[in-house]
């Protein structure tokens, strides 16, 4: 089963963040995303033709996040929408972050 077909499972803490090799394996399944310098988050910037298109994408991502119960940080400006995921309870990356990245890629029409 691909990441985009999975559902986020609530993380209540008490688990270790993903090890770097594990995170890199998931990253290979989420094209376009990068791991931040500290290894605590993944992020991607999507480009759009105008502000309205970027806002619409951000709204759609927000609806997805509410359904999945795993919420990103979103920044929107003229022609772009930047999204980042991390699991705050463990101060690092969890499979849920990559599940959401794959689902966001699918929303953008990029599979993943």
GUVEX-785612 format. One record per residue (C-alpha): residue number from 1; x, y, z. Coordinates in pm, 1 decimal. Layout:
<atoms>
+-----+----------+----------+----------+
!  nr !     east !    north !       up !
+-----+----------+----------+----------+
! NUM !        X !        Y !        Z !
...
+-----+----------+----------+----------+
</atoms>
This chain:
<atoms>
+-----+----------+----------+----------+
!  nr !     east !    north !       up !
+-----+----------+----------+----------+
!   1 !      0.0 !      0.0 !      0.0 !
!   2 !    137.0 !    339.9 !    -96.4 !
!   3 !    162.6 !    625.5 !    149.4 !
!   4 !   -122.9 !    819.0 !    -14.0 !
!   5 !   -360.7 !    527.1 !     55.3 !
!   6 !   -278.2 !    513.2 !    424.8 !
!   7 !   -456.1 !    704.9 !    700.1 !
!   8 !   -283.3 !    901.4 !    972.7 !
!   9 !   -288.7 !    736.7 !   1313.5 !
!  10 !   -290.1 !    976.3 !   1609.7 !
!  11 !     51.9 !   1006.1 !   1769.2 !
!  12 !     17.9 !   1058.5 !   2141.5 !
!  13 !    389.9 !   1085.9 !   2205.4 !
!  14 !    609.0 !    835.1 !   2379.4 !
!  15 !    761.2 !    714.3 !   2052.5 !
!  16 !   1092.2 !    814.7 !   1904.6 !
!  17 !   1105.6 !   1026.2 !   1588.6 !
!  18 !   1208.4 !    846.4 !   1271.9 !
!  19 !   1577.1 !    773.2 !   1232.6 !
!  20 !   1742.4 !    953.5 !    940.6 !
!  21 !   1764.8 !    642.6 !    718.2 !
!  22 !   1397.7 !    564.2 !    777.3 !
!  23 !   1297.6 !    923.6 !    700.7 !
!  24 !   1503.8 !    918.3 !    379.5 !
!  25 !   1328.1 !    597.9 !    271.0 !
!  26 !    990.0 !    769.7 !    313.7 !
!  27 !   1124.1 !   1080.1 !    141.3 !
!  28 !   1190.5 !    870.4 !   -169.9 !
!  29 !    813.4 !    808.8 !   -182.8 !
!  30 !    729.3 !   1179.9 !   -161.6 !
!  31 !    883.3 !   1355.3 !   -463.1 !
!  32 !    954.3 !   1725.3 !   -425.5 !
!  33 !    973.5 !   1725.4 !    -44.8 !
!  34 !   1290.5 !   1792.7 !    150.6 !
!  35 !   1396.7 !   1725.3 !    506.6 !
!  36 !   1483.3 !   2042.0 !    698.6 !
!  37 !   1831.5 !   2106.9 !    828.9 !
!  38 !   1757.8 !   1968.8 !   1174.0 !
!  39 !   1574.2 !   1663.5 !   1042.7 !
!  40 !   1263.2 !   1758.6 !   1237.0 !
!  41 !   1033.1 !   1851.7 !    949.1 !
!  42 !    964.5 !   1803.2 !    581.8 !
!  43 !    871.7 !   2086.0 !    351.8 !
!  44 !    777.5 !   2170.3 !     -3.4 !
!  45 !    698.2 !   2484.4 !   -201.0 !
!  46 !    430.0 !   2459.8 !   -469.4 !
!  47 !    419.7 !   2721.4 !   -747.5 !
!  48 !    100.3 !   2871.9 !   -888.6 !
!  49 !     10.9 !   3124.2 !  -1156.0 !
!  50 !   -141.6 !   3369.5 !   -908.4 !
!  51 !   -243.4 !   3435.1 !   -549.1 !
!  52 !   -598.2 !   3297.6 !   -584.8 !
!  53 !   -471.0 !   2960.7 !   -711.3 !
!  54 !   -222.7 !   2934.8 !   -424.5 !
!  55 !   -496.3 !   3019.7 !   -170.9 !
!  56 !   -731.2 !   2761.8 !   -318.9 !
!  57 !   -462.4 !   2495.5 !   -289.9 !
!  58 !   -394.8 !   2597.0 !     72.0 !
!  59 !   -767.9 !   2570.9 !    149.2 !
!  60 !   -784.1 !   2223.3 !     -4.3 !
!  61 !   -478.5 !   2112.7 !    194.6 !
!  62 !   -643.0 !   2249.7 !    510.3 !
!  63 !   -955.8 !   2042.9 !    447.6 !
!  64 !   -743.5 !   1731.6 !    394.8 !
!  65 !   -552.1 !   1802.1 !    715.7 !
!  66 !   -875.9 !   1831.0 !    913.1 !
!  67 !  -1000.1 !   1497.4 !    775.2 !
!  68 !   -670.6 !   1327.1 !    859.4 !
!  69 !   -618.6 !   1500.5 !   1194.1 !
!  70 !   -260.9 !   1598.3 !   1106.3 !
!  71 !   -204.7 !   1966.9 !   1038.3 !
!  72 !     78.2 !   2141.3 !    851.5 !
!  73 !    227.1 !   2485.1 !    871.4 !
!  74 !    118.2 !   2667.7 !    555.7 !
!  75 !    254.8 !   2990.4 !    406.3 !
!  76 !     86.2 !   3149.1 !    105.2 !
!  77 !    190.2 !   3436.0 !   -116.3 !
!  78 !    155.3 !   3547.9 !   -473.4 !
!  79 !    224.1 !   3240.2 !   -684.3 !
!  80 !    328.6 !   2998.9 !   -410.6 !
!  81 !    210.0 !   2781.9 !   -124.8 !
!  82 !    472.3 !   2640.8 !    112.5 !
!  83 !    379.2 !   2348.3 !    333.8 !
!  84 !    571.5 !   2179.8 !    613.8 !
!  85 !    490.5 !   1883.6 !    833.8 !
!  86 !    632.6 !   1762.6 !   1161.3 !
!  87 !    493.0 !   1571.4 !   1454.8 !
!  88 !    508.5 !   1818.5 !   1741.1 !
!  89 !    447.4 !   1561.7 !   2016.5 !
!  90 !    771.4 !   1381.0 !   1933.0 !
!  91 !    962.6 !   1685.8 !   1807.6 !
!  92 !   1050.5 !   1516.4 !   1484.9 !
!  93 !    924.3 !   1311.5 !   1194.4 !
!  94 !    668.1 !   1032.0 !   1203.2 !
!  95 !    518.5 !    821.3 !    924.2 !
!  96 !    211.9 !   1050.8 !    940.0 !
!  97 !    417.6 !   1340.6 !    805.2 !
!  98 !    505.2 !   1141.9 !    494.2 !
!  99 !    150.3 !   1010.2 !    454.4 !
! 100 !     32.4 !   1369.9 !    444.8 !
! 101 !    309.7 !   1472.2 !    202.9 !
! 102 !    200.8 !   1195.6 !    -36.2 !
! 103 !   -162.7 !   1302.9 !     -6.5 !
! 104 !    -70.1 !   1667.6 !    -70.7 !
! 105 !    125.7 !   1559.0 !   -378.9 !
! 106 !   -185.7 !   1376.6 !   -499.2 !
! 107 !   -394.8 !   1692.6 !   -445.2 !
! 108 !   -143.0 !   1881.7 !   -657.3 !
! 109 !   -185.4 !   1620.5 !   -930.5 !
! 110 !    162.8 !   1479.7 !   -882.5 !
! 111 !     89.8 !   1135.3 !   -745.9 !
! 112 !    321.9 !   1026.7 !   -477.3 !
+-----+----------+----------+----------+
</atoms>
